[in-house]
Structures are given as C-alpha cells and as structure tokens.
Amino acid sequence: MTRLQHFGWFFSRGFGPQGWGHEYHRWNYRWTEPKLYQQSVRELEQAGLDLVIIEDGPSIGTPDTIELRVRKAYGGPKHDPVALTPYLLGATEHIGIAPTVNAGIWPPYLAARQFASLHHLSGHRVGINVVTDVSSTRHNGLPPVTHDQAYDRASEWLTAVRGLWHSWDDGALIEDTETWRFADGSKIRENRFTGEYFDVPGPLNAIPFTDGDPAIVSPGGSPKGLAFAGTHSDVQLAYAPLDLDVVRAYRQKIIDASLAHGRAANAVKTLFVFKPEIVSSQDEVDRVVAASLDPSDEVLAAILEGQSSDLETDLTGLPLDRPLDPSIFGEHVSQGTIKGLLGKTAPSFADATLRELLVAKARKGRISDHAGFVGTAEQVADFIEEFGEEADNDGFIFSGDLHPVTVHKYLDELVPILRRRGVLRDSFGDGGIQGNLRDF
C-alpha cells in the first residue's frame, strides 16, 4: 500500500556561493542577499517539503587547507545560517527551517534563548541541526576533544538547552488582563545543568512553547551518533548507501536506540540524503550513464578538489595510482566522510588506488536497477515509492544548492508524480515543524 513519506532539502553548500562552478551561477543572483534563498524556499514549501536544513562549517579551515577550501568555494566562504533563518521563515508559512549549530561553540544559554525567540516568531517552525565538528572549536579557544567526547559534549549541551526551555512549569504563564499579573515566579525553576563540559544556571528569560520544542536534527552515523539520535533527535539526517537492506538496518538501529532511551519506536524520523539525476527519457539515461564510464582527467580533478575540501585534507598532490595511506587523515576528519570516499572498498585502504576511488565516484548508474541515481522522473518516483513500501522508509532529504535552478531540476516533474501516487503531502497542518513531522 502506498504511504506518505516526509521530504526535506539539505542546503549542502550552506550560506555560501550558490551555483559556483555551475553555469546556472550566471543567473546572477547575489548569494550574500536573501532574495535567492527566499525564492527557493517558497518553491520548496509549495512542493510540500517539511523542512530545510542549512549546512554549516564555521571555520574556513586550517592554514594549510584554506586554499583548497576556497579556490572552488567547496568549503568556504560561508555566512552564519542562523542569521539567514529569519529571512526564510519570513518568506514562508509552513516549512520548517533548521540551521546547523556546532554544540562545541554556542553557549547553551545563548542558544536556548535565541532559538526560543525564533521558534515563537515563526509559529514554531524552527529546528537545530546539531553537529559535533571538533576542529572549529579552536576559534573559541576550546581544547581539542575526541570524536566520542564531542558527542558527550553535544549531549550535555542539548540537555542543558532543553532544560532551559522547560524551566517554566505549567501554570507559570498567567497573562491575566484583569489583574495584570503576567506570570507566577514560584513556578519558574532555576533548572541548573551541571556536567563535565557545561555548568549552566537558569531559568531561561523566554516563555514556554505551545506546539513543541524546536525540532532537533542530527547527522552522525557512528555508534555515538546513532545513540545521540535515539536520545535527543526528531530527525536523523542519514548518509548511507540507498540499498533496501542497508536502509532497513539503519532505521532499525535508530528505532533500537530510541527504545533503549525510553522513547517511542517512531520518535525519530530517519530521512536519507538523496541526490537523483533526473533526465528526460530512457535514451538520455543510457547516454548519461555511458558517458560516465570513462571519466576524463578534468572530471577526476574536480571530484578530487571536492573530496579534499570535505575531508579537510589536500589530496590533490597525491599519486593517483597508489592506495591511500590512512595516516593522512587527522582525528578531526569525519569517519563517515572517509567512508564516503572509499565507497564499497571501506574499511580497507589497500583495496583500491586513489584513481580507482575517483573513477568509482565519477561513474553513474541507472536508478531503475539500483545501480545509481540517473533516471526519468517516473523512475525516481518508483525508487522513492519502493523504499517506502519495502523498507518502511520515513522519507528523503534532497541535497544541493538552495537555488531556483537546482530546486526545479529536482522537483518540477517529480512533485506531480509523487502527489498523484499519494507519496507526497498535498497540504500542511498547523503544528509547526513538529506538526509537519507528526502529521503521518
């Protein structure tokens, strides 16, 4: 039986130069101004997407990686996504907006107050994509921590933030216009949080929510990351191979983590990152796939630039015909990003040369036989529907620039097909971002 799924958009370049490196940059939008993003997010709301997640990396890089991150605008510059959020909320009525926040940088009290304010101002449509990037914290004078310690710190951070959001008990807010008594101070608790990384006294100087807390998004797929999602999250931003068995297993890990932390099995919506390439016909599918099988040196160089930026490790000077040495990656590099480069060769570095890894990245496959993601809109809809029916998938997050050309390239033909099949919502309720996630 066809079932509704949830859909979102991962604004993967962050608040940076949208379209750079692509011909559609010549539409001449100014990436530093809000109109580009407001136009795009209105289209996403019209399409029925539940939320937009804004990627961010607050650091432009270390001195030896700045050049590789900025020369093609892969890793920088980026402006603050929280500052962009009110412009997106002001241009829409229903879609949720979740900027990325590094839990090692934002003081918990400041984060609790700012996101409480945004949540009220937007009709409860705000989320937070909580990340644990360990390298950016040096800009705040904080000592380095390990991957697992970063998750421990993020868990403390979010516990402190949530405690502040709930420091006003039921009945504390009175708003009696006969007596002009606004609140009952005896029902506002200090709600102090004390842990290894934070000591945060309350209470919060902001009133409680009426339609649920800001939605928490988390992207980590490590054991610590999955446990974090089961404990805290409303949405898991899942990076995983889009194979039916993998998706079933990944979702089960999130369900198990939720149950292990006393939450309902369906407490977290697991949404898988999805980058289809939608073309006009089967002949075009065959042409695109065939053209990718023997990638040019120029194509491989572009992939290597992007991988170097994502991995914060300059791979561009390495010999292409030798295997990678794992010691090249520092502790700050995400294991998930490393596995993304290795693909099916993970976890062994000895299985493939760098050239072979890049060629594997360049090659494309047909979505109709699950060999890749090139297909017609009908074939992409078949794929989405199959994962809902066969893997009980909650939904997908499209990933790309937040630019009208990218939005329309993905969604123009796909939205009508998904709606006709009963996979994509036709309307929104009134419960804000939490309502969007709990409507079905």
N, C-alpha and C positions, 0 to 999 in steps of 0.2 A: 504494500500500500504506500502510495506517495505521501511523504511527510514534509512539513515545512522545515526549512533549515535557516540558521542565522548566518548573516553575511556582514563583513566589515571591510575596511580599507586600511592597509598599513602604509602610511605615508613614509616610504622607506628611505628617502633621501633626507628626511627631516626638514626643518625650516631652513632649507638651503637652495642652491641654484637649480630650480626645477627645469628639466629638459636639457640641461647642459650635456653636450656630447651627442645630442639628437637633433635632427632637422627641425623638429617641432619647437625647439627653443626660439626659432625665428618668427614665431607668433608675436614675439616682442612683449610678453608680459614682464612686469618687474617683480622678480621673486622676493624683493625686500618689502613689497607693499601688499596689503591684504586682499585686493580685488581678485587676484589669481586664485587664491585659496577659497575665498567666499563663493566665487562662481562654481568652482569644482565641488565644494561640499554641498551646495544646493542641489547639484545634479545627483550626488550620492544619496541624499535624502529622498529625492524624487524616485530614485531607483529602489528604495526600500531597504537600504543598508542600515544596520543597527548602530554602528559606531565607526569612528575614525580613530586610529591610533597613530600618534605622531612620534616617529623615531627621534632619538637624540643621542649625541655624544658631546658632552660639554667641553671636552678637551680637543684641541686641534691636533694633538699628537706630541710625541717627544721630539727633541731637537733633530734626531736622526730619521724621523718619519714624517716630518711636516711637509717636505717637498712632495713625497709620493701621495700624500693625502689631499693636497690642494691643487696639484698640477692638472688634474682632470675633475676636480671637485667631487671626488668619491667620498672623502671623509670630512671635508670642510670646505668652505666655512659653513657654520650653522648658527642661526639665531635661536633664542630661547623659545621652545614650543609653548611654555606656559603663557608667555606674553601674547602669542598668536591665538590662544584658545578663546578669549572673549570675542574676537572678531568672527570666528567660526560659529560660535554659539549665537551671536547676534544676527547672523545671516540665515539661521535655520530655526526650526520649531521642535523637532522630534529626535534627530540623530544625536547620539552621544559622542563626546569628544574626550579622548584620553591621551594627554601629553605624557611623555616619558619623564620620569623623575628618578634621579640617582639617590638611593637611600643613604649613601655614604656622604652626601654633600648637603642636602637640605636639612636644616634643623627641624626636628619633629614638630615643635610648637608652631613655627612659621608655616610649615606645610599644612598642618591641620587647619590653621586659621585661613590661609589663602584658599585652600580647596573647599572649605566650608562656605566661604564667601562666593566662590564661583558656582558652587552647587546650588545655592539659593538663587543667585542672579539668573541662572539658566533654566530654572524649572527642574532641577535635579537631573541634569544631563551630563554631569562630569564624571570622568574616570581618571585613574592614575595608572600608567604603565610603569610598574616598579622594577627598576633594574639594579644590578649589583656591580657594575663596572668598577674594577679596583684601581685602574690606572688614573682615572680622572680625579680621584680624591686628593691627589698630591697638590692640586691647586688650592685646596683649603687647608693645607698644612697638616693633613692627617697622615699617620704612618701607614705603610702598605699592609694589607692583610691577605690571607689566602682565599681561594675560591670559596671554601666552605665557611670560613669566618665571615666573608662578605654576606653570605646568606643568613648567617646567625645575626649579623648586624641589621640586615634588612628586616628580619622577623621582629627584632626588638623595635625597630623604627616604626613599623606598621602597627604593632601592638600599642606603642605609645600614642601614635596618631589616632587610632580608633578609640583608645581610652579617653582622649581629649574630646573627640566628637560626642562621646556619650557621658560627659561629666555633668550634663543637665538631666536630672531624673524626670520621669513622668510627673507632670503637675508643676514643674518649676516655672514653666512659661504660663502666665496667667492672662495678661492683656485685658484686664477688666477696665473698661472705659467709664464705669460708674464711679469707681474709687480711684481710678488712675494708678492702680498698682500693676506694674508690668510683670514682675517676676518674684518668686519666692526664693530668697537666697539660701534658706535652710535646705533646699533640695538641689543645690549646686555643690558638687563634691570636688575636692582638690584632685582626686584621681591621679595621684603621682605615680609615675612609672620609674622604677629603678632597676637597671640591668647592668651588664658588663660594659656596654658601649654608650648607654644613654642614662641620664638622670633628668627626668622631665616633670616638673611640677605643673599641675593645672590649677584651677579649671580653665577651660577654653572660653575666651571672650567672644563667643558666637552662639547663636541659638540652635537648637536641635533640628534635625531634618524630619520632614513629614513623609517622604517617599523613598526611604532607604539611603544608606551611605553612598558616597561616590563608589563607582564600580572599580574593583582592583583587577588589573591585568598583569600577568606575569609571563615571561618568555622562556624561562630556563627549563631545559630537558634533562639535566643531570639528576641523580637521586636527590640531592639537596633542593634542586629547583622544583622537582615534582612534589616533594614534601611541602615546600613553601606554598605551592598552588593548592594542595589539599587543605592546608591550614588557613590560608588567607584569601585566596583569589576567587573572583567571579568569572573570569575568562582566562583560559590558558592559551597563549599565542604559541601554537605548536609548529616547530620546524622539524619535519620528519619526512622520509620518503612516502609518497602518496600511493602506498600499496595497501590493499584491503586488510591483510593480516597485520601489517605494521600499525595501521590506524586503529584497528580493534584493540591491539595490545597496548598502545599508547593511551587510549581512552580508559582502558581498564586500570592502568596504573594511576590515573587521575582519580578514578572512582574509588579505588582501594585507599589512596591517600586521604581522600575526603572522609571516608568511613572511619579510617584509623584516627582521625582528629575530631570525631564526634559530629561530623556534618552529614547531610543527606547525600545519597549517591549522585544526585543531579545538581549538586551545589555549584559545580564549576562547568561552564560551557567550554568545551575544547574545540577551538577553531584552528584549522590547519592553513598555513600560509600557502597560497596558490597563485601561480603566475602562468596562466594559459596564454598561448599564442593563437588568437582566433583569426582564421583566414576565410576566404570567400567560397571555396569549393574544394572537393576532394583532389582535383588536379593540382590546386595550389598547395594543399597539404603535402602531396607527394613531391612537388618541386622544392618546397622549403626543407623538407627532411633530406632529400637527396643532396641539396646544396650544402648542407651542414656536415656531411660525412667526411669531407676532406677540407678542413678549415685552413684558411690562409695564415701566414705568419702574422699578418696585421690583426686578424681576429684573435689569435692566441695571445698577442701582446696586450690587447685591450682586456682580455679576461685576466691576464696576469696582473695588470695595473689594479683592477678592481679587487682581486683576491689579496694583493699586497696591502691595500688600504683597509679592507675588512679585518685582516689578520694583524694589522699594525706591525708588519714585518716586511721589509723590502725584499721581494723575491725576484725582482727584475734583473738582477745581476747574476743569478744562479745559472749553472749549466742546465740546459733543458733535458739532456739525455742521461742524467743521473738521478737516482732516487733522492728524495728529500731526507735530510738529517733532522730528526725530531728535536734536537737541541737548539735548532734555530729559533724556535718559538719560546718566548718568555712566559713566565707564570701569568702575566696579565692577559694572555690570549685565550679567548673562549675555546673550550674543548669542542663545543658544538660547531664553531666556525671552522676549526681544523678538520673535523669530520666532514663538514660540508665540502671542503676542498678534496679530501680523499675519496669521497663518494663510496662506491662499493668496495674499494680497497681497504677501507678502515677496518680494524685499527692498525694494520701493518703499514709501515712506511716503506718496506722493502719490496712491495708488490709491483710498483709502477714508477716509472720515471716522471719527472715534472712535466715533460711534454705529453706523456700519455694521460696524465691527470687533466691537463688543459684541453687536450683533444676530446676527452670524455665530457668535459664541461661544455664544449662547443657543439657537440653532436646533439641533434634533436630527434625526437621520435613521435609517432602518432599517438594521440590520446585515445583513439578508438581501440588500440590493443595494449594500452597501459605502458607503452614503450617511451612515452614522453608526453608533451603537453601541446602539440600542434594539432589543431582540429577546426572544423567548422563550428559555428555556434550551437548547432544541434548536437554535435558530438561532445562538445564541452558540457552541455546540459545533461546528456546521457551519463557522462562521467560523474557529475555532481549528484545526480539522482541515484546512481548506483551506490555511491558511498553512503548516502542517507539510508537506503534500503538494506544494503548488505553489511555495512559496518556500523549502522546506527549512528552515523556521524552527526554531530551538532551543527556543523557548518564550516565555512571557509572564510579566510581573510585574503582578499586580493592585495597584491603588493606592487607598488610602483610609485612614480612621481604623482603628486597631487596637482594634476594639470588637466585641463579640459580634454586635450587630445588623448591622453592616456586613459582617462575615465571613459570616454566614448569608444575608444578602441576595444576595451574590455566589455562594455555593458550595452552598447546600442542594440545589438541583435540578441544578446543573451537574456536581458531582463524580460522581454515579452515572452520568450520561450519558457523561462523558469516560472513566470506567473501563470501562464497557460497550463502548466503541468502541476501547479499547486505546491511548488518548492519554495517560492519567494513571496514574502508578505505583500499584501495589497494596501495595507493601512497600518497606522501606529495606534497604540493605546495612549493613555495619559499618565503613565507611571514613570516617566523619565528614563534614564539609561537602565536602571534596574528593571523597570517595566518592560522595556524592549527585550531584555534577556529572559524574562519570565513569562512573556506572552504565550510561549509554547515551548 
